[in-house]
């Protein structure tokens, strides 16, 4: 009987909040945030958000999609015949853009330009580094305005840990936040993995997510 609530908690899907109010702004992402907030007064009809895993690209893209009425698609799911319907709302988010077929990507950029539609690409690397063989596509990618999200500083890393814990309804105090921020890799992805691991281990052991538990799990990581 006592194990049932714990098993249920482990099965829950803890969704992150991607609203404007939940976005944590700092030196590493404020330029990208300004660009999103400027829409529709963009320097071009298509822009790219780049940065490492977990840096906030999806959060910003979701914010923009809500403001612009944009559809959100995975680049790998784009097909040439479906481009007109993909642009039906006049705005489109293409996630993980480097996975797109380059012919489809080329036609998408051209069609969006013709129809006056807006495109927002997300990727880990800048468009100029995407592996493309079509010269005209390479030229268009070089012209894309790029907003880069950088790795977090100390204050941002701590804020991200607090937010991720709140998203999972995980209660942690400042000592846990401080310990994690100094014992994990300085990245958004590492913060996410650490909070998930701490939450799951606390549930597994049936104990609070304390500094002592964090120390047991992460003392040897840095």
C-alpha positions in Angstrom: 0.0 0.0 0.0 2.7 2.5 0.9 4.5 2.1 -2.4 1.5 3.0 -4.6 1.7 6.8 -4.3 5.4 6.7 -5.0 4.9 4.6 -8.1 2.3 7.0 -9.3 4.5 10.0 -8.7 7.3 8.4 -10.7 4.9 7.9 -13.6 3.8 11.5 -13.8 4.8 13.6 -16.8 6.2 16.9 -15.4 5.6 19.5 -18.1 7.7 22.7 -18.2 5.9 26.0 -18.4 6.7 27.9 -21.6 4.9 31.2 -20.9 6.5 34.6 -21.2 6.3 35.0 -17.4 8.3 31.7 -16.9 11.2 32.7 -19.2 14.3 33.5 -17.2 16.2 36.4 -18.8 19.9 37.0 -18.3 23.0 38.1 -20.1 23.2 34.9 -22.2 19.7 35.1 -23.7 18.5 38.7 -23.5 19.4 39.4 -27.1 17.3 36.5 -28.3 14.4 37.5 -26.1 14.5 41.1 -27.5 14.3 39.7 -31.0 11.3 37.5 -30.2 9.6 40.5 -28.5 10.2 42.7 -31.6 8.0 40.6 -33.8 6.6 41.4 -36.3 9.2 44.1 -36.6 11.9 41.7 -37.5 15.0 42.5 -39.7 13.8 39.7 -42.0 10.9 37.4 -42.4 13.0 34.4 -41.2 15.3 34.2 -38.2 17.3 31.5 -36.4 17.6 30.7 -32.7 20.7 28.8 -31.9 22.3 27.5 -28.7 23.1 24.3 -26.8 20.6 21.7 -25.7 18.2 23.0 -23.0 19.3 26.7 -23.5 15.8 27.9 -24.0 15.2 27.7 -27.7 12.0 25.8 -27.4 10.8 28.1 -24.7 11.3 31.2 -26.9 9.9 29.5 -30.0 6.8 28.5 -28.0 6.4 32.0 -26.8 6.6 33.4 -30.4 4.3 30.7 -31.7 1.6 31.8 -29.2 2.1 35.4 -30.2 2.2 34.9 -33.9 -0.3 32.0 -34.2 2.5 29.9 -35.6 2.4 26.2 -36.2 5.3 24.2 -34.7 6.9 21.3 -36.7 9.9 19.1 -36.4 12.2 19.7 -39.4 12.4 16.0 -40.1 8.6 15.9 -40.5 8.6 18.6 -43.2 7.6 17.4 -46.7 7.7 19.4 -49.9 4.0 18.8 -50.7 2.9 19.9 -47.3 4.6 23.3 -47.3 1.5 25.4 -48.3 -0.5 23.9 -45.4 2.4 24.3 -43.0 2.4 28.0 -43.8 -1.4 28.3 -43.6 -1.3 30.6 -40.5 1.4 32.8 -42.0 4.0 31.8 -39.3 5.9 28.6 -38.7 8.4 27.3 -36.2 10.9 24.7 -37.5 12.6 22.8 -34.6 16.0 21.2 -35.1 16.3 22.8 -38.5 19.5 20.9 -39.4 17.4 17.7 -39.7 15.4 19.2 -42.6 15.8 17.9 -46.2 17.7 20.7 -47.9 15.4 20.8 -51.0 12.4 21.1 -48.7 14.2 23.8 -46.7 15.0 25.7 -49.8 11.5 25.7 -51.1 10.1 26.6 -47.7 12.3 29.7 -47.4 11.3 30.7 -50.9 7.6 30.1 -50.4 7.6 32.0 -47.1 9.2 35.0 -48.8 6.7 34.9 -51.6 3.7 34.7 -49.2 5.1 37.2 -46.7 5.1 34.5 -44.0 7.4 34.3 -41.0 9.8 31.5 -40.1 11.6 30.8 -36.9 14.3 28.1 -37.0 15.8 26.5 -34.0 19.2 24.6 -34.1 22.2 24.0 -32.0 24.6 25.5 -34.6 24.5 28.7 -36.6 22.9 28.4 -40.1 26.2 29.1 -41.8 27.5 25.8 -40.5 24.5 23.6 -41.6 25.6 21.0 -44.1 23.9 22.0 -47.4 24.9 21.5 -51.0 22.5 23.8 -52.8 24.4 27.1 -53.3 21.3 29.3 -53.3 20.2 27.7 -50.0 23.6 28.3 -48.5 23.3 32.0 -49.5 19.9 32.3 -47.9 21.1 30.7 -44.7 24.0 33.1 -44.5 21.5 36.0 -44.7 19.4 34.7 -41.8 19.5 37.0 -38.7 20.7 34.8 -35.8 20.0 35.1 -32.1 22.4 32.9 -30.0 21.6 31.6 -26.5 24.7 31.1 -24.5 25.6 28.8 -21.5 24.3 30.1 -18.2 26.3 32.2 -15.7 26.1 31.3 -12.0 23.0 33.3 -11.2 21.2 32.0 -14.3 22.1 28.4 -13.5 20.7 28.7 -9.9 17.5 30.3 -11.3 17.1 27.5 -13.8 17.5 24.9 -11.1 14.8 26.6 -9.0 12.5 26.8 -12.0 12.9 23.2 -13.0 12.3 22.1 -9.5 9.1 24.2 -9.3 7.9 22.7 -12.6 8.2 19.3 -11.1 6.7 20.5 -7.8 9.9 19.5 -6.1 10.7 21.3 -2.9 14.3 22.3 -2.5 16.0 24.9 -0.3 18.9 27.3 -1.1 21.5 24.8 0.2 20.4 22.3 -2.4 20.4 24.9 -5.2 23.8 26.1 -4.2 25.2 22.5 -4.0 23.8 21.5 -7.4 25.0 24.7 -9.1 28.6 24.0 -8.0 28.6 20.2 -8.6 27.2 19.9 -12.1 28.3 21.0 -15.6 27.5 24.6 -16.3 24.7 23.9 -18.8 21.0 24.0 -19.0 20.9 20.3 -20.0 23.0 19.3 -17.0 20.7 21.3 -14.7 17.6 19.6 -16.1 19.2 16.1 -15.8 20.3 16.8 -12.2 16.8 18.0 -11.1 15.1 15.1 -12.7 17.6 12.6 -11.1 17.3 14.2 -7.7 13.5 14.2 -7.9 13.4 10.5 -8.9 15.8 9.4 -6.3 14.0 11.3 -3.5 10.8 9.6 -4.6 12.5 6.2 -4.8 13.9 6.5 -1.3 10.8 8.2 0.1 12.8 11.1 1.5 13.1 14.8 1.0 15.3 16.3 -1.7 17.9 17.6 0.7 21.5 18.8 0.4 22.6 15.5 1.9 20.8 13.5 -0.8 22.3 15.8 -3.5 25.7 15.3 -2.0 25.3 11.5 -2.2 24.4 11.8 -5.9 26.6 14.5 -7.2 29.7 14.9 -5.0 32.0 13.2 -7.6 30.7 14.9 -10.7 33.1 17.9 -10.8 
